[in-house]
């Protein structure tokens, strides 16, 4: 039976790699586990954003200039 996990080569900025190594050692978790968790969280955020967009797609667009004007009029800025 083959391993269900897939292997990938990822290149990190040296400072990020060092931080990942330290966090791995301090948390007693593998670097792979930490990276997998970070990617999963990022993908979940994307899914939430897409769902929010889908739920708001019918809302009217409002130009940024109009938003600023409204904020100035009500004293927010």
Secondary structure, DSSP 8 states (H G I E B T S, - for coil): ---SS--------HHHHHHHHHHHHHHT--HHHHHHHHHHHHHHHHHHHHHHHHHHTTS----HHHHHHHHHHTT--
